[in-house]
Amino acid sequence: MTVVTALVAALALSGCGGGEVAPSPSSEGPASASGFVLDEDFPDPDIVSTDAGYTAFATGSHGLNIRVATSPDLANWTVDRRDALPTLPAWASPGRTWAPEVAPLGEGFVMYVTAEHTASGRQCIGVATSASLDDPFTPASDEPLVCPVDAGGAIDAATFDDEDGGRYLLWKTDGNCCALDTRLMIAPLSGDGLSLQSEPVELLTQDQPWEGALVEAPTLVARDGGYALLYSANDYGGDSYAVGVAWARTLTGPYTKQSEPVLSTTGSDGAFRGPGGQDVVATPNGDVLVFHGWDEQYIYRGLHTAPIDLEPGRATVDLG
């Protein structure tokens, strides 16, 4: 969902070769409402915790399908100029890949990624695998994993591991592409992570004034015997984009939304511009929300972090 102007600016800023250290406002841990921790285009971040720290994957830009960066502490980031997904699956058209989700799978890793489905022109979700986070991911199938064309397609995959050991895939039906409702869906994954085990279940749709025409970017977290479903909503291209949260006692709901966004441009007094595309990272010092936001000229979306408190029925972002 990167706008054309963002791509042009990102390409002008990009370089070739190995990684480089991006500017960071702090060396003591995640920033709190104090600017970008990664000051270049890096939207829709997904974070994987490792023994060495954290690896982030993001929507394609700088001429890459999927971007990569690493950090020891979520505050200081090294940008890797390699493409995490150099070869697209056979069903996908080039130039429209975003919102990767990467998770451990056996001795390797699996990536769920959104791309344009050539045959239909809709966005759909495919799957790729890799032996390690340092190796390129390669498509695992010549067909998309989730592709509900009649619902507008599917984007923004996310995984969730429940306490019973089951792994689930969440996504958004991309109805706003064609004047349809958007819905956040969930379905159990097979043990190898390459297929769905049953029909998906709808978790929620847009029904709050602040959400505008859509909800997207689901992030599911289990806390204190219940479930917190974070999501982004409204128009990603400006200040109306924001992060909401809904709560449930059981995995498939019903989910009850907090009435107002947990993070927004107005709610942060402009510290974050159009925050969204979030992930939640559990750290020794508590949960951290990692998300993108626009720069002052609304040209690119850089990386932010902020502590988040997920109490039963209530989420609060620490704005410092």
C-alpha positions as CSV (number, residue, x, y, z in Angstrom):
1,M,0.0,0.0,0.0
2,T,3.0,2.3,-0.5
3,V,2.0,5.4,-2.5
4,V,3.9,6.3,-5.7
5,T,5.5,9.3,-4.2
6,A,6.8,7.2,-1.3
7,L,8.4,4.8,-3.7
8,V,10.1,7.6,-5.7
9,A,11.5,9.1,-2.5
10,A,12.6,5.7,-1.2
11,L,14.4,4.8,-4.3
12,A,16.3,8.1,-4.2
13,L,17.4,7.4,-0.6
14,S,18.3,3.7,-1.2
15,G,21.7,2.3,-1.7
16,C,23.3,-1.0,-2.8
17,G,25.5,-3.4,-1.1
18,G,25.6,-4.5,2.6
19,G,23.7,-3.2,5.6
20,E,23.9,0.2,7.1
21,V,23.0,1.5,10.5
22,A,20.0,3.8,10.5
23,P,19.7,6.8,12.8
24,S,18.2,6.0,16.2
25,P,17.0,8.4,18.9
26,S,18.1,6.1,21.8
27,S,20.6,3.4,22.6
28,E,18.9,2.4,25.9
29,G,15.8,0.6,24.5
30,P,12.6,1.3,22.6
31,A,11.8,4.9,22.0
32,S,8.6,6.4,23.4
33,A,7.0,9.0,21.2
34,S,10.4,10.5,20.4
35,G,10.6,10.1,16.6
36,F,11.6,7.3,14.3
37,V,13.8,4.4,15.4
38,L,14.3,3.7,11.7
39,D,14.1,6.9,9.7
40,E,13.4,5.6,6.2
41,D,10.5,3.9,4.4
42,F,9.8,0.7,6.3
43,P,6.0,0.2,6.5
44,D,3.9,-2.7,7.9
45,P,6.7,-4.0,10.1
46,D,6.7,-7.6,11.4
47,I,9.2,-8.5,14.2
48,V,10.8,-11.8,14.9
49,S,12.6,-12.3,18.2
50,T,15.9,-14.2,18.0
51,D,18.8,-15.0,20.4
52,A,20.7,-12.1,18.9
53,G,17.9,-9.6,19.1
54,Y,15.2,-8.8,16.6
55,T,14.7,-9.1,12.8
56,A,12.1,-6.9,11.1
57,F,10.5,-7.5,7.8
58,A,8.5,-4.8,5.9
59,T,6.6,-3.9,2.8
60,G,8.6,-3.7,-0.4
61,S,10.3,-0.5,-1.4
62,H,13.8,0.6,-2.5
63,G,13.3,-1.8,-5.5
64,L,12.9,-4.8,-3.2
65,N,9.9,-7.1,-2.7
66,I,10.4,-7.5,1.1
67,R,12.7,-5.4,3.2
68,V,14.8,-6.5,6.2
69,A,16.4,-4.8,9.2
70,T,17.9,-6.1,12.4
71,S,18.3,-4.7,15.9
72,P,19.7,-5.9,19.3
73,D,17.3,-3.8,21.3
74,L,14.4,-2.5,19.1
75,A,16.0,1.0,19.2
76,N,19.2,0.7,17.0
77,W,18.6,-0.8,13.6
78,T,20.8,-2.1,10.8
79,V,19.1,-2.0,7.4
80,D,19.9,-5.0,5.2
81,R,19.7,-4.1,1.5
82,R,19.0,-7.6,0.4
83,D,15.6,-8.8,-0.7
84,A,14.1,-11.3,1.7
85,L,11.8,-12.6,-1.1
86,P,13.8,-12.1,-4.3
87,T,11.5,-14.4,-6.4
88,L,7.8,-14.0,-6.3
89,P,5.4,-16.9,-6.6
90,A,4.1,-17.8,-10.0
91,W,0.6,-16.4,-9.3
92,A,1.9,-12.9,-8.3
93,S,2.6,-9.8,-10.4
94,P,5.7,-7.8,-9.5
95,G,5.7,-4.4,-7.9
96,R,2.9,-4.9,-5.3
97,T,4.1,-6.9,-2.3
98,W,3.6,-5.9,1.3
99,A,2.8,-6.7,4.9
100,P,5.0,-9.8,5.4
101,E,4.5,-12.1,8.4
102,V,7.4,-14.3,9.4
103,A,7.2,-17.1,12.0
104,P,9.4,-20.1,13.1
105,L,8.5,-23.3,11.4
106,G,10.3,-26.5,12.5
107,E,14.0,-25.8,12.0
108,G,13.3,-23.0,9.5
109,F,10.9,-20.1,8.9
110,V,7.7,-19.4,7.0
111,M,6.6,-16.1,5.4
112,Y,3.1,-15.1,4.6
113,V,3.1,-12.2,2.1
114,T,0.5,-10.2,0.2
115,A,1.0,-9.7,-3.6
116,E,-1.2,-9.0,-6.6
117,H,-2.9,-12.0,-8.0
118,T,-2.2,-11.7,-11.7
119,A,-5.3,-13.6,-12.9
120,S,-7.8,-11.6,-10.9
121,G,-6.0,-8.3,-10.2
122,R,-6.9,-8.6,-6.5
123,Q,-4.5,-8.9,-3.6
124,C,-4.0,-12.3,-2.2
125,I,-1.8,-14.1,0.4
126,G,1.0,-16.5,-0.5
127,V,3.5,-18.5,1.5
128,A,7.2,-18.9,1.3
129,T,9.8,-20.7,3.4
130,S,13.5,-20.3,4.3
131,A,16.1,-22.3,6.3
132,S,17.0,-19.2,8.3
133,L,16.3,-15.5,8.6
134,D,19.5,-14.8,6.8
135,D,18.6,-16.9,3.7
136,P,16.2,-15.8,1.0
137,F,12.6,-17.0,1.2
138,T,11.4,-19.1,-1.7
139,P,7.7,-19.6,-2.7
140,A,6.2,-22.8,-1.3
141,S,3.4,-23.0,-3.8
142,D,2.4,-21.9,-7.3
143,E,-1.1,-20.9,-6.0
144,P,-2.0,-18.4,-3.3
145,L,-2.9,-19.6,0.2
146,V,-5.8,-17.2,0.8
147,C,-7.5,-15.5,-2.2
148,P,-11.2,-14.7,-1.7
149,V,-11.6,-12.8,-5.0
150,D,-15.4,-12.3,-4.5
151,A,-14.7,-10.6,-1.2
152,G,-12.1,-8.3,-2.8
153,G,-9.0,-10.4,-2.1
154,A,-7.0,-10.8,1.1
155,I,-4.1,-8.8,2.6
156,D,-2.2,-8.3,5.9
157,A,-1.5,-11.9,7.1
158,A,-0.6,-12.5,10.7
159,T,0.1,-15.6,12.7
160,F,-1.0,-16.5,16.2
161,D,0.2,-19.4,18.4
162,D,-2.4,-20.4,21.0
163,E,-1.7,-22.0,24.3
164,D,-2.9,-25.4,23.1
165,G,-0.1,-25.4,20.5
166,G,-2.3,-24.6,17.5
167,R,-1.1,-22.0,15.0
168,Y,-3.6,-19.7,13.3
169,L,-3.5,-17.3,10.4
170,L,-5.4,-14.0,10.4
171,W,-6.0,-11.7,7.5
172,K,-8.2,-8.9,6.2
173,T,-10.6,-9.4,3.3
174,D,-9.8,-6.4,1.0
175,G,-13.3,-5.3,0.4
176,N,-12.5,-1.6,0.3
177,C,-10.9,-2.2,-3.1
178,C,-14.4,-2.5,-4.6
179,A,-17.0,-0.9,-2.3
180,L,-17.4,-4.0,0.0
181,D,-17.1,-4.4,3.8
182,T,-13.7,-5.4,5.2
183,R,-13.4,-8.2,7.6
184,L,-10.7,-9.6,9.9
185,M,-10.6,-13.4,9.5
186,I,-9.0,-16.3,11.3
187,A,-8.4,-20.0,10.4
188,P,-6.2,-22.8,11.8
189,L,-3.0,-23.6,9.9
190,S,-1.7,-27.1,9.1
191,G,1.3,-28.4,11.0
192,D,3.6,-27.5,8.1
193,G,2.1,-24.0,7.9
194,L,1.4,-24.3,4.2
195,S,-2.4,-24.8,4.2
196,L,-5.5,-24.0,6.1
197,Q,-7.2,-26.7,8.1
198,S,-10.8,-25.4,8.1
199,E,-13.0,-22.6,6.8
200,P,-12.2,-19.1,8.2
201,V,-14.2,-17.4,11.0
202,E,-14.9,-13.7,10.9
203,L,-13.7,-11.8,14.0
204,L,-14.8,-8.2,13.3
205,T,-15.6,-5.6,10.6
206,Q,-15.6,-1.8,10.5
207,D,-18.5,-0.3,12.6
208,Q,-16.9,2.6,14.5
209,P,-17.0,6.2,13.2
210,W,-13.2,6.6,13.5
211,E,-12.6,3.4,11.4
212,G,-13.9,4.9,8.2
213,A,-14.4,2.4,5.4
214,L,-12.0,-0.4,6.6
215,V,-10.2,-2.4,9.3
216,E,-7.0,-4.2,8.5
217,A,-3.6,-5.4,9.8
218,P,-4.7,-7.8,12.6
219,T,-2.4,-8.6,15.4
220,L,-3.6,-11.1,18.0
221,V,-2.1,-11.4,21.5
222,A,-3.1,-13.7,24.4
223,R,-3.1,-12.0,27.8
224,D,-4.5,-13.1,31.2
225,G,-6.7,-15.8,29.9
226,G,-8.2,-13.7,27.1
227,Y,-7.3,-12.2,23.7
228,A,-6.4,-8.8,22.5
229,L,-6.9,-8.1,18.8
230,L,-5.1,-5.0,17.6
231,Y,-5.8,-3.7,14.2
232,S,-5.4,-0.6,12.0
233,A,-8.2,1.3,10.4
234,N,-9.2,4.2,8.1
235,D,-7.1,5.7,5.3
236,Y,-3.5,4.7,5.6
237,G,-2.4,7.7,3.5
238,G,-2.9,10.4,6.2
239,D,-3.6,11.3,9.8
240,S,-6.9,9.4,10.0
241,Y,-5.1,6.1,10.1
242,A,-5.0,4.7,13.7
243,V,-4.6,1.6,15.8
244,G,-7.6,0.0,17.6
245,V,-8.0,-3.0,19.9
246,A,-10.8,-5.4,20.6
247,W,-11.1,-8.0,23.4
248,A,-12.5,-11.5,23.7
249,R,-12.5,-14.3,26.3
250,T,-12.4,-17.0,23.5
251,L,-10.2,-17.2,20.4
252,T,-13.0,-16.7,17.9
253,G,-14.9,-14.1,19.9
254,P,-17.2,-12.3,20.1
255,Y,-14.7,-9.4,20.3
256,T,-15.6,-6.1,22.0
257,K,-13.8,-3.0,20.7
258,Q,-12.5,-0.2,22.7
259,S,-14.5,2.8,21.6
260,E,-11.5,5.0,20.7
261,P,-8.2,4.2,19.0
262,V,-5.4,3.1,21.3
263,L,-3.0,5.1,19.1
264,S,-3.7,7.9,16.7
265,T,-2.3,11.2,15.3
266,T,-4.6,13.3,17.5
267,G,-4.3,11.1,20.5
268,S,-0.5,11.4,20.4
269,D,-0.6,15.2,19.8
270,G,1.0,14.7,16.4
271,A,4.0,12.7,17.7
272,F,2.9,10.0,15.3
273,R,1.4,10.7,11.9
274,G,-1.1,8.1,10.7
275,P,0.3,5.3,13.0
276,G,-0.5,1.7,12.0
277,G,0.7,-1.6,10.5
278,Q,1.5,-2.6,14.0
279,D,3.2,-5.6,15.7
280,V,3.4,-6.4,19.4
281,V,6.8,-7.6,20.7
282,A,7.2,-9.2,24.1
283,T,10.5,-8.1,25.7
284,P,12.0,-8.6,29.2
285,N,10.8,-5.1,30.0
286,G,7.2,-5.6,28.9
287,D,5.3,-5.4,25.6
288,V,6.4,-3.0,22.9
289,L,4.2,-1.8,20.0
290,V,6.2,-1.5,16.8
291,F,4.5,0.4,14.0
292,H,5.0,2.8,11.1
293,G,4.1,6.4,10.8
294,W,4.5,9.2,8.1
295,D,7.4,11.6,8.0
296,E,6.7,15.4,8.3
297,Q,6.2,15.7,4.5
298,Y,4.1,12.5,4.2
299,I,6.5,11.0,1.7
300,Y,7.6,7.8,3.5
301,R,6.6,5.7,6.5
302,G,9.3,5.2,9.1
303,L,9.5,2.8,12.1
304,H,8.3,3.8,15.6
305,T,8.2,1.9,18.9
306,A,6.3,2.6,22.1
307,P,5.6,0.6,25.3
308,I,2.1,-0.8,25.4
309,D,0.2,-2.1,28.4
310,L,-2.3,-4.8,27.6
311,E,-4.6,-5.2,30.6
312,P,-7.7,-7.3,30.4
313,G,-10.2,-5.2,28.5
314,R,-8.0,-2.2,28.2
315,A,-4.9,-1.3,26.2
316,T,-2.8,1.8,26.8
317,V,0.2,3.1,24.8
318,D,2.9,4.9,26.8
319,L,3.4,8.2,25.1
320,G,6.2,9.3,27.4
